[in-house]
């Protein structure tokens, strides 16, 4: 059975990164994410203003519920992949290079 290792990282107000938690799971449904977010809050996580993740709607919905008022953004790796999937294959290399320049 395939499982995923999910690592949750945060950035403090002083700009330092911090690992907030990690889980091995075989199910990434909305309930899983909401439970994980609630656990982080119970451990003292506050002041969440931005969640960055892949584009899965279940993470977005769980984050929206757990962190009222926080914004969501797709991570740059997944955003680039989504962009390139909509470019004709013969132009993908050129488009990827253009993204690197910006």
N, C-alpha and C positions, 0 to 999 in steps of 0.2 A: 504494500500500500504506500502510495506517495504521501509525503507530509511536507509542510512548509515551515520554515523557521522565519518568524516575523519579529523584527526588531523595531522598537519604537524609540525614536531619538527626539530630543528636544533641544531648544536653544534658549538659554537663560537670558535675562534682561541685560547681563553684562557681555553677551555675545558668545559665551562659552557653550559648546555642545555637551550633551549629557545623554547617556543611554538610560531611558526611563523604564524599559521592560523588554522582555523577550518571551515568546511562546512558540511551542511546536504544536501545530494543528493540522488536521486533515479537512477542516471545514472553515471557510472564511465568510460565513453568512453575517447578516446584519446583527443578529443576536450575539455572535462571538465578539464582534468589534465593540458593540455597545457595552458588553460585560467587561471587556478589557479596559475601555475608557473609564467606566465607573470604578473599577479597581484602582486605576491610576489616581483618580480623584480622591478615593478613600485614603490613599497613601499620601495625599497632600498636594497633588497637582492642582494649581490654580492659575488664573490669568492667561488661559489659552486664547490666542487671538487669530492664529492661522494653523490650519492642518494641511500638510502637503502629502499626497499619496498618489498611487496609480489612479486610473480613472474609473474604478469600479463603483457603481452607484451604492452598493451596500455599505461601503466605508463612508461615503458622503452622507448617507442617511443617518448612520449611527453617530457620526461626528456632529451633524446638525442637531441631533437630539441631546447628545451628551454635553456639548459645548455651545450652548445658546449664544448667538451673536458672533461666533468665530467664523472667519472666512475659510474657504477651501480652495486649494490650487493643485492642479496636476503637476507632478514632478517633471523636471525637464527631460529626463530620459524617456518617460512614457509619452510626454507631449511630442517630442521629436519623432518617436515611432509612429504615433497617430498621424502626424503631419506627413511623414514620408509614405505611409500606406495609401495616401490619397494623391500621390504624385506618380505619373507614369514611370515605370521601372527604368527606362533609359535616361530619365532626368533626375533620378534619386541621388546619384553621387554629387551632381552639381548643386542640387538643393541642400544636401547635407553640408557641403562646403560653405554655402552661403549662410546657413544657420550658425556655423562656427565663427564666422566673421562678425556676427552681431552680438 
